[in-house]
């Protein structure tokens, strides 16, 4: 075997070894399905809350139309959360999951029917989204 070919093989082996070691060090491999879903749900609720804040900021930092489109995307991602959390691998006890679902449902309702105009109680929707976000984030740890 030529020296060049041997060097190439050693380089490939070293690169693969480093890549595999890097993959093994990520926390996502050790996360349970429940932790991932809770973390993803927290992210969605956080984004939805910020969207409402941006739409209602003075001056507005986001248009109503853009906010409405964003909420449709968030709804697509969050709507199945109450059904998926209880059955996810690694889920905590039923009482904890029931509490999380009870917080997620009003947050999902806020996403599905967002208050994007100034004549409604958008702050209560933000509060529901923040409560669900905080609880899911804590449960994902």
Long-range contacts (C-beta under 8 A, 24 or more apart in sequence): 32-88, 32-89, 32-90, 32-91, 33-88, 33-89, 33-90, 34-85, 34-88, 34-89, 34-90, 34-91, 34-92, 34-139, 35-90, 35-139, 35-140, 35-141, 36-140, 37-81, 37-84, 37-85, 37-88, 38-85, 38-100, 38-136, 38-137, 38-139, 38-140, 39-136, 39-137, 39-140, 40-77, 41-78, 41-81, 41-85, 41-104, 41-132, 41-136, 42-132, 42-133, 42-134, 42-136, 42-137, 42-140, 44-74, 44-77, 44-78, 44-81, 44-111, 45-78, 45-104, 45-107, 45-129, 45-130, 45-132, 45-133, 45-136, 46-129, 46-133, 47-74, 48-74, 48-78, 48-107, 48-110, 48-111, 48-114, 48-129, 49-126, 49-129, 49-130, 49-133, 51-114, 52-110, 52-114, 52-115, 52-116, 52-122, 52-125, 52-126, 52-129, 53-126, 55-116, 55-122, 56-118, 56-122, 64-116, 64-117, 67-114, 67-116, 68-114, 68-116, 71-111, 71-112, 71-114, 71-116, 74-111, 75-108, 75-111, 75-112, 78-104, 78-107, 78-108, 78-111, 79-108, 79-112, 81-108, 82-108, 92-139, 96-139, 99-135, 100-132, 100-135, 100-136, 100-139, 103-128, 103-131, 103-132, 103-135, 103-136, 104-132, 104-136, 106-132, 107-131, 107-132, 107-133
